[in-house]
Amino acid sequence: MSVEASPLEPAVLRAVPEPAQEAGDRLRIAMVAPPWFSIPPEGYGGIESLVSWLTERLVGRGHDVTLIAPSPSTTSARFRATLSEPPSHRLGEALPEIVHAARTRTILEEVGPDVIHDHSTAGPLLAGARPPTILTAHGPVRGDFGAYYQSMAHRVGLVAISDAQRNLAPEIPWFAMVHNAIPVEDYTFRSEKDDFVLFLGRMSADKGAHLAIEASREAGRRLVLAAKCSEPEEVEYFEAEVEPRLGPDTEWLGEVDGEAKRDLLARAGCLVFPIQWDEPFGLVMAEALASGTPVVACRRGSVPEIVEDGVTGFICDELDELPDAIRRAGDLDPRACRERAASRFDVEVMVSGYERVYRKAIAEADERRGSPGTVYSEKPSG
């Protein structure tokens, strides 16, 4: 990956796409999205955004990609629908996943890809030896999910999204690790910040919105809270722990996305990320860095892989360290934040990583079968 100056701020670097693949290097890739939201999502949907970014950049590099997802979805890839609309109101139920997986299997038989990249839960249950299936673990890897992934490891290539996630489950034979990423150039860089700090995410005790309020208040800084709060458990947490703590120094906006989210990220003095679980990859941290905004976070999960302590933010071992870190965040250089985001967490970096994963999976599948396979042919794919 190369870098060039951003038109927003000449001293800031951003990723430049790699050239498209030569015809002989192209892969036929089936990209399987989860069934719950359209691609790209209209609002909340981190996995769906990643699927969309990855799909579009792979097409841009010359690969033949078929996106398998619920309608309506928008993509420059070939598109095959499993459901007439996303069953978002049934999120977490088993049956929509099963229907999505069953219809996906039929589509895959028609498409005949070189490699399958599955982001759903149930889909990999139907995976076979050929074509190889890559499964990205987007969530927890302990408990029931850990047992599931371990039982699947002999039939799919399991990809972790951080070293922290991989280290949480060393008993799982991981195939590779590829960091999640964002299109850095889509985020507005701003070196001059407004006088507020930001909490952005989802209303959950694990995300620590109530801790962000307390830390910001002690630091003497105004806090803007922007978070998804629609599911029953989110509303319950908000009413019990967050709403009683609101005051004149705390502004509650609800869920924001698109341009409003990017504007907040660019203007904030820092992002407060008092995470209380080992989140495998906090995408909002990369979004903040791309905006030139440092991150003040607790040392959990992927935080040490994303935040460079003292350069792009501050990592706190104890909650009582958060207020001082919030006060000191303004001393950090926004350009360093943007540069680190462009070099480490841009979509082009992620796409290159997955290209290597796909080729490794195809090569190993061919080796197991005992004969080289054809990576790409001109067979119609739907």
C-alpha positions in Angstrom: 0.0 0.0 0.0 1.2 3.4 -0.8 0.3 6.8 0.7 -0.2 10.3 -0.5 -1.2 13.6 0.9 -4.9 14.1 1.8 -6.6 17.0 0.1 -8.2 17.8 3.5 -4.8 18.5 5.2 -1.6 18.3 3.1 0.5 16.8 6.0 -1.9 13.9 6.6 -1.5 10.6 4.8 -4.2 8.4 3.4 -4.3 5.0 1.7 -4.1 4.8 -2.1 -5.8 1.7 -3.7 -3.7 -1.0 -5.2 -4.0 -1.5 -9.0 -6.6 -4.0 -10.2 -5.6 -7.6 -10.5 -4.4 -9.0 -13.8 -6.9 -11.5 -15.4 -4.8 -14.5 -14.4 -4.7 -13.4 -10.7 -8.5 -12.9 -10.4 -10.5 -14.9 -7.9 -14.1 -15.9 -8.0 -15.2 -15.0 -4.5 -18.6 -15.6 -2.8 -19.1 -13.0 0.0 -21.8 -14.2 2.4 -23.3 -11.5 4.6 -25.3 -12.1 7.8 -29.1 -12.0 7.2 -30.1 -9.2 9.6 -29.4 -6.0 7.7 -29.0 -4.8 4.2 -25.6 -4.2 2.6 -24.6 -1.5 3.2 -26.6 -0.9 6.4 -28.9 2.1 6.6 -28.0 2.7 10.2 -26.3 0.4 12.8 -24.4 -2.5 11.4 -20.6 -2.8 11.8 -20.3 -6.2 10.2 -22.5 -5.2 7.3 -20.4 -2.1 6.7 -17.2 -4.2 6.6 -18.8 -6.6 4.2 -19.8 -3.8 1.9 -16.3 -2.1 2.0 -14.5 -5.4 1.5 -16.8 -6.4 -1.4 -16.5 -3.1 -3.2 -12.7 -2.9 -2.9 -12.3 -6.6 -4.1 -14.4 -5.7 -7.2 -12.3 -2.6 -7.7 -9.2 -4.9 -7.8 -10.6 -6.9 -10.6 -12.0 -9.9 -8.7 -15.3 -11.6 -9.6 -17.3 -11.2 -6.4 -20.8 -12.5 -5.7 -22.5 -10.9 -2.7 -25.0 -13.1 -1.0 -27.3 -11.1 1.3 -30.9 -10.1 2.0 -32.6 -7.6 -0.3 -32.4 -4.7 -0.7 -28.7 -4.4 -1.0 -26.5 -2.1 -3.1 -23.3 -3.4 -4.6 -21.1 -3.3 -7.7 -20.6 -7.0 -7.3 -22.9 -9.7 -8.6 -25.8 -9.9 -6.2 -27.9 -12.9 -5.1 -30.7 -12.4 -2.5 -31.6 -15.0 0.1 -34.4 -13.0 1.7 -36.8 -10.4 0.4 -36.0 -8.1 3.3 -33.7 -8.2 6.3 -35.4 -9.8 9.4 -33.9 -7.1 11.7 -36.8 -7.3 14.1 -36.0 -11.0 14.7 -32.3 -10.4 15.4 -30.9 -13.3 17.4 -33.6 -15.9 16.4 -32.3 -19.1 14.9 -34.7 -19.7 12.0 -33.8 -16.6 9.9 -30.2 -17.7 10.1 -31.1 -21.3 9.1 -33.2 -20.1 6.1 -30.4 -17.8 5.0 -27.9 -20.6 5.2 -30.0 -23.1 3.3 -30.6 -20.6 0.4 -27.0 -19.6 0.4 -25.9 -23.2 -0.1 -28.1 -23.4 -3.2 -26.7 -20.2 -4.6 -23.1 -21.3 -4.0 -23.8 -24.5 -6.0 -24.9 -22.4 -8.9 -22.1 -19.8 -8.6 -19.2 -22.2 -8.2 -16.7 -19.8 -6.5 -13.0 -20.4 -5.9 -13.4 -19.4 -2.3 -16.3 -18.6 0.1 -15.9 -15.8 2.7 -18.7 -16.3 5.2 -19.6 -13.7 7.8 -22.8 -15.4 9.0 -23.2 -17.8 12.0 -25.0 -20.8 10.5 -23.7 -20.8 6.9 -20.4 -22.5 7.7 -22.3 -25.5 9.0 -22.7 -26.5 5.4 -19.1 -25.9 4.3 -17.3 -28.6 2.5 -13.7 -29.2 1.4 -14.1 -27.5 -2.0 -14.4 -24.7 -2.4 -12.7 -23.7 0.8 -14.6 -21.5 3.3 -13.1 -18.6 5.2 -15.1 -17.7 8.4 -14.4 -14.4 10.1 -15.1 -14.5 13.8 -16.7 -11.1 14.4 -17.7 -11.6 18.0 -16.9 -13.5 21.2 -14.7 -16.6 21.0 -15.4 -18.0 24.5 -18.3 -20.1 25.8 -20.8 -21.4 23.3 -19.2 -19.4 20.4 -15.8 -20.8 21.3 -17.1 -24.4 21.3 -18.8 -23.7 17.9 -15.7 -22.2 16.3 -13.5 -25.0 17.7 -15.8 -27.7 16.2 -15.8 -25.9 12.8 -12.0 -25.4 12.6 -11.4 -28.7 10.7 -13.7 -27.6 7.8 -13.3 -23.8 7.6 -10.4 -21.3 7.8 -11.1 -19.3 11.0 -9.9 -15.7 10.8 -9.5 -13.6 13.9 -9.9 -9.8 13.7 -7.2 -9.1 16.3 -4.4 -10.7 18.2 -6.4 -10.1 21.4 -9.2 -12.2 20.1 -6.9 -15.0 18.9 -5.1 -15.0 22.3 -8.4 -15.3 24.2 -8.9 -18.7 22.6 -5.5 -20.3 21.9 -7.1 -23.7 21.7 -8.7 -22.8 18.4 -6.5 -23.5 15.4 -6.8 -20.1 13.8 -6.1 -19.9 10.1 -5.1 -16.2 10.1 -5.6 -12.8 11.6 -6.8 -9.7 9.6 -7.6 -6.5 11.4 -11.0 -4.9 10.7 -10.7 -1.6 8.8 -12.4 1.5 7.5 -12.2 3.6 4.3 -10.0 6.3 5.9 -10.5 8.8 3.1 -14.2 8.9 3.8 -13.6 10.4 7.3 -13.2 14.1 7.7 -9.9 15.1 9.2 -9.8 18.2 11.5 -6.8 19.4 13.5 -8.7 22.1 15.4 -11.1 20.5 17.9 -14.2 21.7 19.7 -14.5 21.7 23.4 -16.3 18.4 24.0 -15.4 14.7 24.3 -17.4 12.0 22.6 -18.9 8.6 23.5 -20.1 6.8 20.4 -21.4 3.3 20.2 -24.1 1.2 21.7 -26.0 1.5 25.0 -24.5 -1.4 27.0 -22.9 -1.8 30.3 -20.0 -3.5 28.5 -19.5 -0.3 26.5 -19.4 1.8 29.7 -21.5 4.9 28.8 -22.1 5.6 32.5 -18.4 5.5 33.1 -17.8 7.9 30.3 -20.2 10.4 32.0 -18.4 10.1 35.3 -14.9 10.4 33.9 -15.7 13.4 31.7 -17.5 15.1 34.5 -14.5 14.7 36.8 -12.2 15.9 34.0 -14.4 19.0 33.7 -15.2 18.4 30.1 -18.6 18.4 28.3 -19.6 15.0 27.0 -21.7 14.2 23.9 -23.3 10.8 24.1 -24.3 9.3 20.7 -25.4 5.7 20.9 -27.8 3.1 19.6 -30.5 2.5 22.1 -33.4 0.5 20.6 -33.2 -3.1 21.9 -34.9 -3.8 25.3 -31.7 -4.5 27.2 -30.2 -1.2 25.8 -33.2 0.8 26.9 -33.1 -0.9 30.3 -29.4 0.0 30.8 -30.0 3.6 29.6 -32.9 4.1 32.0 -31.1 2.5 35.0 -27.5 3.8 34.6 -27.2 6.5 32.1 -30.3 8.7 32.2 -30.0 9.4 36.0 -26.4 10.6 35.4 -27.3 13.1 32.6 -26.9 16.8 33.4 -26.0 20.2 31.8 -22.5 18.9 31.0 -23.8 15.9 29.1 -25.7 16.0 25.8 -27.6 12.9 24.8 -28.2 12.6 21.0 -29.3 9.0 20.5 -28.2 7.1 17.5 -26.3 8.9 14.8 -24.8 7.7 11.6 -23.4 8.9 8.3 -22.4 12.5 8.0 -23.5 13.4 11.5 -21.3 10.7 13.0 -18.3 11.7 10.9 -18.8 15.4 11.9 -18.9 14.5 15.7 -15.8 12.3 15.3 -13.9 15.1 13.6 -14.8 17.8 16.0 -14.4 15.9 19.3 -11.4 16.6 21.6 -11.2 12.9 22.2 -13.2 9.7 22.0 -13.9 8.2 25.4 -13.9 4.4 25.2 -14.3 2.9 28.7 -14.8 -0.6 27.4 -15.6 -3.3 30.1 -15.2 -6.4 28.0 -12.6 -7.9 25.8 -14.0 -6.6 22.5 -12.2 -8.2 19.6 -12.0 -5.0 17.5 -13.5 -1.6 18.4 -14.1 -0.2 15.0 -15.1 3.2 16.4 -11.5 3.7 17.7 -10.2 3.4 14.1 -12.9 5.8 13.0 -11.8 8.3 15.6 -8.1 8.1 14.6 -9.0 8.5 11.0 -10.7 11.8 12.0 -7.6 13.0 13.8 -9.2 12.4 17.2 -7.3 10.6 20.0 -8.8 7.8 22.0 -8.9 7.5 25.7 -9.7 3.9 26.6 -9.5 1.1 29.1 -6.9 -1.6 28.5 -9.3 -4.4 27.4 -9.5 -6.5 24.2 -8.0 -5.0 21.1 -7.4 -1.5 22.6 -3.6 -1.9 22.8 -3.5 -3.0 19.1 -5.4 0.1 17.9 -4.3 2.9 20.3 -0.6 3.8 20.6 -0.3 5.0 24.2 0.9 8.6 24.4 0.8 9.0 20.6 -2.8 8.4 19.4 -4.4 8.3 22.8 -4.1 7.1 26.3 -4.6 3.5 27.6 -5.8 3.4 31.2 -5.4 0.4 33.5 -7.7 1.8 36.1 -11.0 3.7 35.8 -9.6 6.5 38.0 -7.0 7.2 35.4 -9.6 8.2 32.8 -10.2 11.9 33.8 -6.6 12.9 33.7 -6.2 11.1 30.3 -9.2 13.0 29.0 -7.6 16.3 30.1 -4.2 15.4 28.4 -5.7 14.2 25.1 -5.6 17.7 23.7 -1.8 17.6 23.8 -1.6 14.8 21.2 -1.1 15.5 17.5 -4.2 14.8 15.4 -2.0 14.2 12.3 -0.3 11.3 14.0 -3.8 9.8 14.6 -4.7 10.1 11.0 -1.4 8.7 9.8 -1.6 5.6 12.0 -5.2 5.0 10.8 -4.2 5.2 7.1 -1.2 2.9 7.5 -2.7 0.3 9.7 -6.5 0.4 9.6 -7.5 1.4 6.1 -9.7 -0.9 4.0 -6.9 -1.4 1.4 -4.8 -3.0 4.1 -7.6 -5.3 5.1 -8.3 -6.2 1.5 -4.7 -7.2 0.9 -4.8 -9.3 4.0 -7.9 -11.2 2.9 -6.4 -11.7 -0.6 -3.5 -13.5 1.0 -5.9 -15.5 3.1 -8.0 -16.6 0.1 -5.0 -17.7 -1.9 -3.6 -19.6 1.1 -7.0 -21.4 1.6 -7.2 -22.3 -2.1 -3.6 -23.6 -2.1 -4.2 -25.7 0.9 -7.4 -27.1 -0.4 -5.7 -28.0 -3.7 -2.8 -29.7 -1.7 -5.3 -31.8 0.3 -7.0 -32.9 -2.9 -3.7 -33.8 -4.5 -3.8 -31.7 -7.6 -3.6 -28.0 -8.5 -6.9 -26.2 -9.0 -7.9 -23.4 -11.3 -8.1 -20.2 -9.4 -10.2 -18.3 -12.0 -12.1 -19.2 -15.1 -14.6 -17.4 -17.3 -17.5 -19.7 -16.3 -20.6 -17.5 -15.7 -21.2 -16.9 -12.1 -24.8 -15.9 -11.9 
